Amino acid sequence: MKFTVAAELFDKLPEACFGVVVARNMDNTVDRPEIRDLLAVQVGRVEDYYAGKKIKEAAEILPYREAMQTLGVNPNKFMCSIEALLSRVAKKKGLPHINAAVDLGNAVSLKHLVPLGAHDLASFEGDMEVRPAVAADTFVPFGETGAEKPEAGEFVYVSGHTVRTRRWIWRQSEHGKIASSTSDIFFPLDGFKNANEAGILAARDELARKLAEFFGCAVNTGFIDRNNRFCEL
């Protein structure tokens, strides 16, 4: 099983890069107060840091908004996941407790200010790819049951023909969501070599360390850029 990023994405975003973390044999059924505490600390930090600021004008968000525009996506209508997350927290709407794995991912994402996805490996239909959408692809929005069709050529995270994230890093699917019963997880982190590569690597490595620390599970990491477009999962 591989994670592959299509050459077409790097044609449009040559500086794009992806951190990869894979955790296997996790016990995500146990509530872990220490992870809730980590998340609470980062929520408070983000609330304080962005008080009185416009998230969309923040230096750490501008590269994502520019990239979305380059991909033909209106970032005002379809905010990338990290902008949406920061906007929610900055407005003091908090974050709901989902489960330990999701809480940990959110804490690391907030700390390093980078997008961080999470997908159940057991739901994969072959490899995971970031590529332009094709006619056979379908997407079920998170929390819904009806399927929709991505726009032709839209960049998506997809396994087989089941789209896991639309508009690159806009919105994840109901398919592959992380439940308390999930034991094997693929975490991608999306960034740019000329803007926040160090942050992507720091977030990747911290997530890997904390997964091993809190869950005692097997963890592997990887990195993708235009010179190395795939890694084994």
Backbone as CSV, one residue per row, in Angstrom:
resi,resn,N_x,N_y,N_z,CA_x,CA_y,CA_z,C_x,C_y,C_z
1,MET,0.844,-1.194,0.000,0.000,0.000,0.000,0.876,1.241,0.000
2,LYS,0.525,2.208,-0.884,1.342,3.406,-1.045,0.494,4.668,-0.880
3,PHE,1.185,5.763,-0.625,0.616,7.103,-0.727,1.374,7.788,-1.848
4,THR,0.632,8.250,-2.871,1.237,8.843,-4.055,0.611,10.195,-4.348
5,VAL,1.434,11.156,-4.716,0.950,12.469,-5.134,1.242,12.622,-6.619
6,ALA,0.211,12.921,-7.389,0.330,12.995,-8.841,1.237,14.141,-9.272
7,ALA,1.936,13.917,-10.374,2.824,14.940,-10.917,2.059,16.219,-11.251
8,GLU,0.773,16.081,-11.611,-0.023,17.258,-11.966,-0.122,18.258,-10.817
9,LEU,-0.135,17.763,-9.564,-0.192,18.692,-8.439,1.096,19.501,-8.352
10,PHE,2.229,18.834,-8.543,3.509,19.541,-8.459,3.730,20.463,-9.658
11,ASP,3.052,20.179,-10.783,3.111,21.107,-11.909,2.503,22.447,-11.509
12,LYS,1.448,22.403,-10.704,0.772,23.615,-10.266,1.379,24.185,-8.986
13,LEU,1.804,23.290,-8.091,2.368,23.698,-6.795,3.735,23.028,-6.624
14,PRO,4.757,23.534,-7.300,6.064,22.851,-7.266,6.695,22.788,-5.884
15,GLU,6.314,23.675,-4.984,6.900,23.689,-3.641,6.088,22.876,-2.629
16,ALA,5.017,22.232,-3.058,4.203,21.445,-2.135,5.021,20.304,-1.532
17,CYS,4.715,19.979,-0.283,5.349,18.836,0.368,4.353,18.218,1.350
18,PHE,4.613,16.987,1.711,3.676,16.231,2.544,4.445,15.423,3.583
19,GLY,4.123,15.648,4.836,4.599,14.752,5.877,3.635,13.591,6.004
20,VAL,4.139,12.448,6.388,3.319,11.241,6.502,3.600,10.555,7.828
21,VAL,2.531,10.203,8.537,2.633,9.388,9.743,1.630,8.254,9.615
22,VAL,2.070,7.050,9.900,1.190,5.879,9.904,1.310,5.186,11.251
23,ALA,0.170,5.024,11.899,0.132,4.338,13.200,-0.682,3.061,13.056
24,ARG,-0.155,1.966,13.599,-0.842,0.674,13.494,-0.984,0.039,14.876
25,ASN,-2.075,-0.729,14.976,-2.369,-1.473,16.211,-2.553,-0.542,17.410
26,MET,-3.303,0.539,17.192,-3.635,1.466,18.259,-4.851,0.961,19.031
27,ASP,-4.900,1.301,20.294,-6.125,1.129,21.075,-6.718,2.516,21.279
28,ASN,-7.678,2.862,20.407,-8.284,4.192,20.453,-9.591,4.191,21.241
29,THR,-9.844,3.121,21.967,-11.097,3.023,22.728,-10.991,3.682,24.098
30,VAL,-9.769,3.943,24.542,-9.550,4.449,25.903,-9.533,5.972,25.900
31,ASP,-10.267,6.579,26.804,-10.202,8.032,26.979,-8.875,8.379,27.647
32,ARG,-8.168,9.348,27.102,-6.841,9.708,27.615,-6.856,11.180,28.033
33,PRO,-7.076,11.436,29.310,-7.164,12.826,29.793,-5.933,13.653,29.464
34,GLU,-4.765,13.023,29.403,-3.553,13.775,29.112,-3.589,14.358,27.697
35,ILE,-4.254,13.653,26.769,-4.391,14.192,25.407,-5.412,15.316,25.392
36,ARG,-6.484,15.151,26.145,-7.456,16.251,26.263,-6.773,17.506,26.821
37,ASP,-5.879,17.312,27.772,-5.158,18.447,28.351,-4.261,19.118,27.312
38,LEU,-3.575,18.311,26.511,-2.737,18.867,25.445,-3.569,19.713,24.491
39,LEU,-4.730,19.199,24.118,-5.594,19.929,23.196,-6.085,21.228,23.834
40,ALA,-6.461,21.171,25.090,-6.950,22.372,25.780,-5.884,23.458,25.820
41,VAL,-4.635,23.078,26.044,-3.532,24.042,26.061,-3.404,24.735,24.706
42,GLN,-3.468,23.957,23.620,-3.312,24.540,22.291,-4.516,25.385,21.892
43,VAL,-5.700,24.972,22.301,-6.889,25.789,22.044,-6.744,27.149,22.727
44,GLY,-6.312,27.150,23.972,-6.112,28.407,24.693,-5.046,29.267,24.064
45,ARG,-3.974,28.650,23.616,-2.877,29.397,22.990,-3.342,30.068,21.700
46,VAL,-4.089,29.330,20.892,-4.583,29.881,19.628,-5.578,31.008,19.879
47,GLU,-6.454,30.839,20.866,-7.397,31.909,21.212,-6.660,33.204,21.550
48,ASP,-5.597,33.076,22.338,-4.831,34.257,22.745,-4.052,34.853,21.574
49,TYR,-3.402,34.007,20.800,-2.513,34.475,19.737,-3.277,35.218,18.635
50,TYR,-4.467,34.730,18.304,-5.207,35.320,17.196,-6.263,36.335,17.645
51,ALA,-6.267,36.686,18.910,-7.220,37.682,19.386,-7.037,38.992,18.624
52,GLY,-8.101,39.465,18.006,-8.039,40.718,17.265,-7.392,40.631,15.903
53,LYS,-7.027,39.421,15.457,-6.371,39.248,14.159,-7.320,38.568,13.171
54,LYS,-7.082,38.805,11.891,-7.823,38.127,10.845,-7.029,36.890,10.416
55,ILE,-7.625,35.723,10.598,-6.920,34.478,10.279,-6.473,34.458,8.824
56,LYS,-7.332,34.911,7.925,-7.007,34.806,6.501,-5.823,35.677,6.100
57,GLU,-5.458,36.637,6.961,-4.316,37.505,6.668,-3.049,37.074,7.390
58,ALA,-3.122,36.004,8.166,-1.965,35.528,8.925,-0.912,34.952,7.978
59,ALA,0.346,35.203,8.293,1.446,34.766,7.424,1.450,33.258,7.217
60,GLU,1.052,32.514,8.236,1.071,31.056,8.131,-0.084,30.511,7.295
61,ILE,-1.097,31.336,7.031,-2.256,30.906,6.254,-2.170,31.355,4.798
62,LEU,-1.504,32.463,4.535,-1.452,32.996,3.172,-0.945,31.993,2.130
63,PRO,0.103,31.186,2.409,0.532,30.228,1.380,-0.561,29.233,1.001
64,TYR,-1.394,28.861,1.950,-2.480,27.926,1.653,-3.565,28.594,0.820
65,ARG,-3.898,29.828,1.139,-4.907,30.545,0.355,-4.416,30.757,-1.085
66,GLU,-3.145,31.100,-1.229,-2.589,31.287,-2.572,-2.585,29.976,-3.345
67,ALA,-2.258,28.875,-2.654,-2.243,27.571,-3.310,-3.647,27.156,-3.742
68,MET,-4.644,27.402,-2.884,-6.017,27.066,-3.243,-6.436,27.838,-4.499
69,GLN,-6.085,29.096,-4.562,-6.413,29.896,-5.743,-5.719,29.347,-6.987
70,THR,-4.465,28.942,-6.841,-3.727,28.353,-7.964,-4.412,27.088,-8.465
71,LEU,-5.029,26.351,-7.551,-5.731,25.115,-7.922,-7.157,25.379,-8.397
72,GLY,-7.540,26.642,-8.483,-8.867,26.979,-8.965,-9.947,26.916,-7.913
73,VAL,-9.566,26.984,-6.637,-10.512,26.911,-5.522,-10.577,28.280,-4.849
74,ASN,-11.780,28.774,-4.629,-11.968,30.051,-3.940,-11.769,29.840,-2.445
75,PRO,-10.692,30.381,-1.847,-10.423,30.120,-0.426,-11.395,30.805,0.514
76,ASN,-12.145,31.775,0.016,-13.169,32.406,0.852,-14.402,31.513,0.972
77,LYS,-14.698,30.783,-0.086,-15.845,29.872,-0.085,-15.479,28.510,0.477
78,PHE,-14.259,28.065,0.177,-13.802,26.746,0.612,-12.488,26.914,1.375
79,MET,-12.563,27.265,2.640,-11.368,27.456,3.446,-10.619,26.138,3.614
80,CYS,-9.308,26.176,3.497,-8.525,24.973,3.771,-8.696,24.595,5.238
81,SER,-8.414,23.348,5.538,-8.746,22.798,6.851,-8.078,23.546,7.996
82,ILE,-6.831,23.981,7.842,-6.158,24.649,8.953,-6.740,26.044,9.169
83,GLU,-7.119,26.740,8.101,-7.756,28.044,8.268,-9.111,27.889,8.963
84,ALA,-9.875,26.880,8.567,-11.176,26.643,9.188,-11.023,26.290,10.665
85,LEU,-10.019,25.455,10.981,-9.792,25.052,12.360,-9.400,26.251,13.222
86,LEU,-8.445,27.042,12.734,-8.000,28.207,13.492,-9.124,29.227,13.646
87,SER,-9.929,29.407,12.601,-11.024,30.367,12.674,-12.026,29.967,13.746
88,ARG,-12.340,28.685,13.816,-13.277,28.211,14.832,-12.730,28.458,16.235
89,VAL,-11.473,28.082,16.440,-10.887,28.217,17.770,-10.712,29.679,18.154
90,ALA,-10.269,30.509,17.202,-10.057,31.924,17.493,-11.350,32.625,17.897
91,LYS,-12.480,32.119,17.413,-13.788,32.676,17.780,-14.297,32.104,19.105
92,LYS,-13.443,31.317,19.763,-13.737,30.713,21.060,-14.942,29.769,21.015
93,LYS,-15.034,29.054,19.876,-16.069,28.037,19.750,-15.584,26.676,20.258
94,GLY,-14.292,26.593,20.595,-13.731,25.370,21.132,-13.699,24.244,20.109
95,LEU,-13.264,23.086,20.562,-13.269,21.882,19.740,-13.907,20.755,20.530
96,PRO,-14.815,20.024,19.933,-15.450,18.918,20.655,-14.474,17.767,20.854
97,HIS,-14.625,17.048,21.944,-13.864,15.812,22.135,-14.445,14.752,21.213
98,ILE,-13.618,14.164,20.364,-14.062,13.105,19.453,-13.585,11.757,19.982
99,ASN,-12.290,11.559,19.955,-11.635,10.397,20.551,-10.160,10.753,20.659
100,ALA,-9.393,9.909,21.317,-8.013,10.264,21.643,-7.163,10.552,20.411
101,ALA,-7.312,9.740,19.368,-6.491,9.930,18.171,-6.813,11.244,17.477
102,VAL,-8.100,11.554,17.347,-8.499,12.806,16.704,-8.078,13.998,17.554
103,ASP,-8.253,13.905,18.863,-7.839,15.002,19.745,-6.337,15.268,19.632
104,LEU,-5.551,14.200,19.570,-4.105,14.372,19.456,-3.746,15.030,18.132
105,GLY,-4.363,14.591,17.055,-4.106,15.218,15.762,-4.447,16.692,15.763
106,ASN,-5.583,17.054,16.368,-5.969,18.464,16.440,-4.985,19.274,17.275
107,ALA,-4.509,18.690,18.367,-3.549,19.397,19.219,-2.260,19.690,18.460
108,VAL,-1.752,18.718,17.724,-0.513,18.906,16.965,-0.728,19.906,15.822
109,SER,-1.880,19.813,15.162,-2.201,20.747,14.088,-2.230,22.176,14.601
110,LEU,-2.873,22.402,15.730,-2.954,23.744,16.303,-1.592,24.242,16.762
111,LYS,-0.782,23.370,17.330,0.530,23.793,17.823,1.430,24.260,16.690
112,HIS,1.414,23.518,15.587,2.346,23.808,14.496,1.694,24.587,13.347
113,LEU,0.382,24.816,13.444,-0.353,25.625,12.469,-0.259,25.051,11.060
114,VAL,-0.461,23.730,10.964,-0.423,23.054,9.670,-1.641,22.136,9.539
115,PRO,-2.097,21.897,8.311,-3.208,20.961,8.110,-2.753,19.540,8.432
116,LEU,-3.625,18.805,9.121,-3.294,17.441,9.509,-4.558,16.598,9.376
117,GLY,-4.560,15.696,8.404,-5.701,14.811,8.192,-5.544,13.512,8.944
118,ALA,-6.614,12.713,8.949,-6.578,11.397,9.592,-7.563,10.487,8.871
119,HIS,-7.074,9.336,8.402,-7.883,8.418,7.606,-7.687,6.987,8.113
120,ASP,-8.781,6.262,8.229,-8.748,4.872,8.680,-8.176,3.997,7.568
121,LEU,-7.020,3.408,7.821,-6.371,2.571,6.804,-7.223,1.368,6.408
122,ALA,-8.035,0.878,7.328,-8.853,-0.309,7.036,-9.883,-0.029,5.953
123,SER,-10.179,1.243,5.706,-11.189,1.593,4.708,-10.607,1.795,3.317
124,PHE,-9.283,1.708,3.187,-8.647,1.989,1.896,-9.027,0.934,0.855
125,GLU,-9.158,1.392,-0.378,-9.433,0.505,-1.510,-8.198,0.491,-2.406
126,GLY,-7.094,0.020,-1.859,-5.827,0.105,-2.562,-5.009,1.256,-2.019
127,ASP,-4.278,1.932,-2.902,-3.412,3.027,-2.483,-4.219,4.291,-2.179
128,MET,-3.597,5.205,-1.451,-4.127,6.559,-1.281,-3.377,7.463,-2.242
129,GLU,-4.107,8.348,-2.915,-3.499,9.256,-3.877,-4.008,10.678,-3.678
130,VAL,-3.197,11.640,-4.063,-3.666,12.992,-4.332,-3.539,13.166,-5.837
131,ARG,-4.671,13.367,-6.496,-4.684,13.442,-7.958,-5.920,14.217,-8.419
132,PRO,-5.954,14.573,-9.709,-7.173,15.192,-10.235,-8.323,14.197,-10.220
133,ALA,-9.509,14.672,-9.879,-10.691,13.812,-9.855,-11.064,13.372,-11.266
134,VAL,-11.652,12.163,-11.347,-12.139,11.625,-12.618,-13.628,11.320,-12.468
135,ALA,-14.272,10.970,-13.578,-15.725,10.829,-13.603,-16.241,9.772,-12.637
136,ALA,-15.458,8.723,-12.390,-15.924,7.623,-11.542,-15.829,7.928,-10.049
137,ASP,-15.176,9.009,-9.677,-14.966,9.326,-8.265,-16.260,9.823,-7.601
138,THR,-16.448,9.443,-6.340,-17.589,9.917,-5.556,-17.116,10.344,-4.170
139,PHE,-17.905,11.229,-3.554,-17.550,11.788,-2.248,-18.804,11.888,-1.392
140,VAL,-18.713,11.355,-0.167,-19.794,11.496,0.808,-19.320,12.468,1.873
141,PRO,-19.906,13.669,1.957,-19.446,14.656,2.936,-19.534,14.130,4.359
142,PHE,-18.642,14.632,5.201,-18.609,14.212,6.603,-19.952,14.490,7.260
143,GLY,-20.491,13.464,7.926,-21.746,13.608,8.623,-22.976,13.430,7.757
144,GLU,-22.792,13.112,6.479,-23.916,12.938,5.565,-23.916,11.525,4.987
145,THR,-24.947,11.215,4.193,-25.059,9.874,3.605,-25.091,9.905,2.085
146,GLY,-25.519,11.015,1.514,-25.614,11.101,0.066,-24.285,11.406,-0.586
147,ALA,-24.040,10.766,-1.720,-22.786,10.951,-2.450,-22.902,12.102,-3.438
148,GLU,-21.773,12.773,-3.674,-21.697,13.821,-4.678,-20.480,13.579,-5.556
149,LYS,-20.451,14.274,-6.675,-19.360,14.126,-7.633,-18.420,15.326,-7.544
150,PRO,-17.130,15.098,-7.315,-16.183,16.208,-7.403,-16.147,16.769,-8.819
151,GLU,-15.732,18.005,-8.939,-15.582,18.607,-10.250,-14.428,17.940,-10.995
152,ALA,-14.569,17.791,-12.287,-13.513,17.187,-13.090,-12.217,17.971,-12.938
153,GLY,-11.141,17.275,-12.663,-9.844,17.911,-12.516,-9.558,18.482,-11.151
154,GLU,-10.560,18.490,-10.278,-10.365,18.974,-8.902,-9.377,18.056,-8.185
155,PHE,-8.435,18.612,-7.450,-7.479,17.772,-6.738,-8.121,17.208,-5.475
156,VAL,-7.977,15.899,-5.306,-8.631,15.187,-4.206,-7.669,14.178,-3.595
157,TYR,-7.901,13.880,-2.319,-7.352,12.685,-1.703,-8.327,11.570,-2.030
158,VAL,-7.840,10.459,-2.567,-8.752,9.422,-3.030,-8.098,8.045,-2.909
159,SER,-8.897,7.055,-2.542,-8.465,5.655,-2.536,-9.435,4.890,-3.420
160,GLY,-8.925,4.267,-4.478,-9.813,3.705,-5.483,-10.544,4.851,-6.153
161,HIS,-11.873,4.806,-6.092,-12.669,5.933,-6.587,-13.472,6.573,-5.469
162,THR,-13.084,6.300,-4.226,-13.748,6.904,-3.078,-12.928,8.097,-2.606
163,VAL,-13.450,9.272,-2.825,-12.731,10.501,-2.460,-12.771,10.668,-0.954
164,ARG,-11.609,10.902,-0.359,-11.495,11.068,1.086,-11.439,12.536,1.504
165,THR,-10.902,13.404,0.641,-10.888,14.846,0.913,-11.074,15.586,-0.403
166,ARG,-12.050,16.481,-0.446,-12.288,17.277,-1.643,-11.457,18.545,-1.619
167,ARG,-11.280,19.094,-2.832,-10.582,20.372,-3.024,-9.266,20.392,-2.243
168,TRP,-8.488,19.336,-2.445,-7.177,19.131,-1.819,-7.289,19.002,-0.310
169,ILE,-7.364,20.097,0.420,-7.407,20.006,1.886,-8.585,20.799,2.441
170,TRP,-9.723,20.703,1.753,-10.898,21.438,2.213,-11.708,20.624,3.226
171,ARG,-12.278,19.509,2.811,-13.229,18.806,3.661,-13.089,17.297,3.506
172,GLN,-12.992,16.595,4.627,-12.865,15.140,4.592,-14.227,14.467,4.443
173,SER,-14.166,13.195,4.059,-15.355,12.401,3.784,-15.836,11.641,5.016
174,GLU,-17.068,11.187,4.926,-17.605,10.263,5.922,-16.850,8.930,5.865
175,HIS,-16.397,8.567,4.656,-15.633,7.326,4.498,-14.247,7.483,5.128
176,GLY,-13.872,6.541,5.937,-12.542,6.560,6.527,-12.394,7.438,7.732
177,LYS,-13.521,7.946,8.291,-13.397,8.798,9.477,-12.886,7.979,10.656
178,ILE,-12.257,8.644,11.600,-11.622,7.972,12.732,-12.642,7.788,13.861
179,ALA,-12.897,6.538,14.199,-13.802,6.187,15.291,-12.991,5.616,16.444
180,SER,-13.640,5.403,17.577,-12.930,4.815,18.717,-12.454,3.408,18.400
181,SER,-13.105,2.743,17.449,-12.719,1.380,17.079,-11.568,1.338,16.080
182,THR,-11.176,2.496,15.529,-10.106,2.536,14.529,-8.765,2.178,15.160
183,SER,-8.020,1.293,14.509,-6.728,0.869,15.063,-5.541,1.216,14.172
184,ASP,-5.783,1.490,12.880,-4.701,1.808,11.942,-5.035,3.114,11.240
185,ILE,-4.151,4.106,11.361,-4.470,5.446,10.862,-3.336,6.006,10.000
186,PHE,-3.736,6.637,8.900,-2.840,7.384,8.017,-3.069,8.875,8.276
187,PHE,-2.004,9.575,8.670,-2.067,11.014,8.943,-1.217,11.751,7.902
188,PRO,-1.805,12.501,6.983,-1.019,13.351,6.079,-0.951,14.788,6.600
189,LEU,0.175,15.437,6.369,0.369,16.841,6.718,0.801,17.571,5.453
190,ASP,0.110,18.637,5.096,0.317,19.307,3.821,0.973,20.665,4.027
191,GLY,2.020,20.931,3.243,2.704,22.210,3.381,3.514,22.557,2.155
192,PHE,4.522,23.410,2.356,5.295,23.961,1.248,6.761,24.066,1.651
193,LYS,7.638,23.606,0.775,9.063,23.588,1.087,9.618,25.000,1.266
194,ASN,9.044,25.972,0.573,9.554,27.341,0.649,8.838,28.187,1.697
195,ALA,7.938,27.581,2.470,7.189,28.364,3.461,7.216,27.739,4.844
196,ASN,6.905,26.447,4.952,6.778,25.851,6.290,7.218,24.392,6.350
197,GLU,8.201,24.031,5.537,8.690,22.654,5.570,9.154,22.265,6.974
198,ALA,9.848,23.163,7.659,10.321,22.856,9.015,9.147,22.574,9.942
199,GLY,8.057,23.334,9.787,6.879,23.100,10.611,6.203,21.783,10.299
200,ILE,6.170,21.417,9.038,5.602,20.125,8.646,6.399,18.985,9.265
201,LEU,7.710,19.067,9.190,8.549,18.006,9.742,8.464,17.960,11.260
202,ALA,8.415,19.130,11.898,8.302,19.159,13.353,6.971,18.571,13.806
203,ALA,5.886,18.913,13.103,4.574,18.365,13.444,4.536,16.861,13.202
204,ARG,5.102,16.428,12.084,5.157,14.991,11.791,5.870,14.234,12.892
205,ASP,7.040,14.736,13.278,7.847,14.021,14.263,7.216,14.061,15.654
206,GLU,6.594,15.188,16.005,5.936,15.248,17.306,4.729,14.312,17.353
207,LEU,3.944,14.280,16.286,2.807,13.367,16.245,3.273,11.925,16.379
208,ALA,4.328,11.569,15.667,4.842,10.197,15.745,5.289,9.853,17.162
209,ARG,6.003,10.777,17.807,6.471,10.529,19.176,5.309,10.345,20.137
210,LYS,4.316,11.194,20.026,3.208,11.150,20.970,2.297,9.952,20.723
211,LEU,2.164,9.537,19.491,1.412,8.309,19.210,2.078,7.111,19.877
212,ALA,3.394,7.024,19.728,4.123,5.928,20.366,4.049,6.026,21.880
213,GLU,4.142,7.252,22.412,4.112,7.454,23.861,2.762,7.110,24.459
214,PHE,1.692,7.630,23.883,0.368,7.473,24.483,-0.295,6.143,24.137
215,PHE,-0.032,5.639,22.934,-0.731,4.438,22.488,0.151,3.197,22.467
216,GLY,1.474,3.376,22.573,2.374,2.228,22.527,2.272,1.459,21.229
217,CYS,1.968,2.159,20.125,1.728,1.487,18.841,2.937,1.623,17.921
218,ALA,2.904,0.841,16.849,3.946,0.939,15.826,3.690,2.177,14.984
219,VAL,4.744,2.976,14.734,4.606,4.227,13.990,5.695,4.327,12.932
220,ASN,5.304,4.697,11.719,6.250,4.967,10.646,6.013,6.373,10.117
221,THR,7.061,6.986,9.590,6.938,8.318,9.020,7.512,8.358,7.609
222,GLY,7.093,9.375,6.852,7.606,9.548,5.502,7.507,11.000,5.086
223,PHE,7.987,11.289,3.877,7.980,12.659,3.364,7.894,12.602,1.845
224,ILE,7.048,13.462,1.288,6.846,13.508,-0.158,7.050,14.929,-0.660
225,ASP,7.761,15.034,-1.784,7.854,16.297,-2.506,7.943,15.970,-3.990
226,ARG,8.214,16.971,-4.823,8.188,16.735,-6.271,9.285,15.780,-6.733
227,ASN,10.324,15.613,-5.925,11.403,14.689,-6.290,11.195,13.286,-5.733
228,ASN,10.182,13.120,-4.919,9.906,11.823,-4.290,8.398,11.749,-4.073
229,ARG,7.661,11.274,-5.096,6.218,11.442,-5.132,5.408,10.331,-4.451
230,PHE,6.075,9.349,-3.859,5.305,8.319,-3.157,6.099,7.777,-1.987
231,CYS,5.375,7.183,-1.055,6.016,6.447,0.033,5.154,5.252,0.387
232,GLU,5.769,4.229,0.904,5.055,3.040,1.332,4.354,3.309,2.668
233,LEU,3.147,2.789,2.784,2.418,2.921,4.029,2.481,1.635,4.846
